[in-house]
């Protein structure tokens, strides 16, 4: 058995929507993932999961940035860019702290 990682394939439009949800935060902070989440049909669960993760990460970033007088903003932005890159390259990414909550909200299980 090979030890290579299996990359899941997703619909190109869903993959683009997920990347926009992650990377769009550089221009529209939580608005980009919110719009992607609201515009996608419920059947696009994988892309909606990525949009919800990005939205929750942006909201967490906003709270942390308020507590640190904005110092945390670049860290959260870089994390969004890394998520966009990994989603594009590997087909999947899960943010710390908010990823599992987003997964439960979209898929309804205890992942």
N, C-alpha and C positions, 0 to 999 in steps of 0.2 A: 504494500500500500504506500502511496506517495505521501509525503508530508507537505505538499504544496497546498496553499489555501484555495478553496473553491470560491470563485467570484460569482455571485448571483447576477443573473441578467434581469433587467427591468425594462419596461417600456421606455424608449428614449424620451418621450414627453414627460413621463413621471420623473425620470432621472434629472432632466433639465429643471423641472419644478423644484425638486429637492435641492439642487445646487443653488438655484435662485433664492430659495428660502434661507439657506446658510449664508451665501456670499452677499445677498441683497441687504443684509444688516449693515454693511459698510456704508450704504447710502441712505437706508431708511430704517435703521435700528430694528424696532419690533414691528414696524408696519409691513415690511417685506414678507416675513414669515406668516404674519396674520392674514395678509391678502392671499398668499398661496394656499394657506389652510382653508380659508373661506371659499375660494374659487373652485378648488378641486372637488370633483364628485366623491361621495362617500366610498365608492368602489376603489378609489386610488389610495388605498390604506397605507401602502409603503411610503408614498410621497407625503401624505398627510402626517404620518408619524414623524418624518424628518422636519416638516414645517412646524409641527407642535413642539418638538424638541428645541428647535431654534428659537421659537417664540418664548418658551419657558426659560431658556438660557439667557435671552435678552432681558426678560423681566428680572431674573436673578441678578444679571449684570447691572441693571438699573439700581436695584436695592443696594448691592455691594458698592457701587460707584457713589451713591449718595452718602454711604457711611464712610467712604474714603476720600471724599471731596473730589471725585473724578479720577483718582489715580488708577482705579481698576478698569476704566474704559478701554485702554489699549489692549489689556490682557484679554478681555472678553472678545474684542474685535478679532484679535489674532486667533483665538479659539474658533470663532466662526469661520475664518478663512481656512484653517486646518480642517474643519469639518467638511467644508465645501470640496476641498482637494481630495480628502479621503473618500467622500461619497462619489466623486467623479472617478477616482482611480480604482477603489476597491468595491464600490457599490453599496457601502454601508458605513455608518458611523453612529456611535452612541455617546452623547455627552455625559459627563459625570453628574451626579446628583439629580438630574432631571430626566435622563434617558428612560429609566425604568418606569417612571410615572407616565411619561408620554406613551410608552409601549402599552401599559395597562389601559390607558384612556382610549387608544385606537383599537387595540386587538382584544381587550377585555380579559386578559389572562394574567397570571402571576409571574411574567418573565423577569 
